[in-house]
Amino acid sequence: MDHEIRNRPSFAAVEIDLSQGESVMAEAGSMVSHSDGISIRTDRGGGGLMKNLKRSILGGESFFRNTFTADAPGSVTFAPPLPGDVVQYDLDGTVYLQSGSYLAASPEIDVDAKFGGGRTFFGGEGLFLLKCSGLGELFMSSYGAVERKALRDGEGFTVDTGHIVAFEESVNWNVRKVGGLKSTLFSGEGLVCDMEGPGTVWLQTRSQDAFLSWLVPHLPTRETSDGGISFEMGGGDFGGGGRGGNI
């Protein structure tokens, strides 16, 4: 894609200018607006059925994706579901993303779920990361602001797992506990990731898990007839359709 980004390097939403015939692929529900002359196609986003199921179920992304094509020169604006930044990355190779950090990309970029073994416990996402490969533009989102850390060859860097957005394939990494069992359970840190360059790591200043840990104890609750707990928000229960979120 050859387009102009009318914003700063990291931003809360991204407006992409498309020339006639150009396309951009994005997560379902991420579009804010588009100009006249933009057509939308919804499909599995390339790959076979099993690959898309793996990306959806294991990688935490939507099964369907929207492709926006400019039948005439125009623009499309995207924004992530959480308040934070969007960063444009000119991909030439492979980068790994946490689930939920993928927003949009050139159609030429392949997005797949990658098994990472027992090391991949980023933000409680389990054993899979999103693997984005190819040549094109990739748009990554975060919760909070994005910080970019470029690591020299052999340079080490330690990050709380809940604050990692993405990292380049050349970065070596290993997840470990913070100190001993007491520190892991009571320090509020849990797991950290030791990273070693060369390569670039993107961090988010906020953590979804930390926010939920603060939020849940403050939610009003009531006991349900089956002995569970329902969270209440305003005049209704927490959860769509007034049914509440039961535990």
Phi, psi and omega in degrees: 000142175239104184210170181254132176262111183270070179188184179278172185304324173234140191204165183283337176213161182231131174254120185251124176273129180243133171282164181303129180092346179280155182224159172218141181253139185216159176297145178300135178086002183269348182288135174262313182195166172207159181275174174299150176089007178254123177258151183239130175238130179253125178207193183279356176079024178090155181086169180280178182299314183294323179296318181288325174297319179297315179297322182284307186284316185268328182268351175079012180258168180290147179292320179260151176228157179254132174251124182255121182240136181272105172286338171216156181308134182193196183214155176228138178247131179239153175211147179281165181288332181261149178291123181176203184256160168237132182239132175272133180229125177277097187278133173216080185139231184223140174223146180253134182239148168291152175303133180094349181272345178282132178242306184200165181195165170298147181300338182286346183275130179269131180242122183220160174271135185240126176286128183246008181075193184290357181281338193266084177242034184298118174055028179075019185278355176092214192259010185233144172240167173269130179252115180251122185228148176133196180235117181163195183256133181239137179244119183250144180242164183218171169255109189093191181283155177259134173242134180256129180238114178266120183259133174285167178300120180086353181285134181260155182201133182246133185227140169298134187300330180286355182249009179270129175264308184197165174204151180285156184298333183287348181280128173274143185209154179207132179267137179215167176283157175275107178062217180274190183298320181298315180295320181296320185277326191241354181280345184082003181260316178074254183251143175234163180241121174272121182244148180224130181285173019272154175144177183246140177238137175250132183243153173247140185284344178244162178232127178300319181295319179295321179294317179295323178298327176281320188287312189304315179296342181268353182283136175293140183230163171213153180278136179271170183296335180266012176089001178275187180237133178245130176276138182243136178235115180063232182274355183229181179280156176283112185133145186298151172074013178073012182270340175086165176257106185267145176243000000 
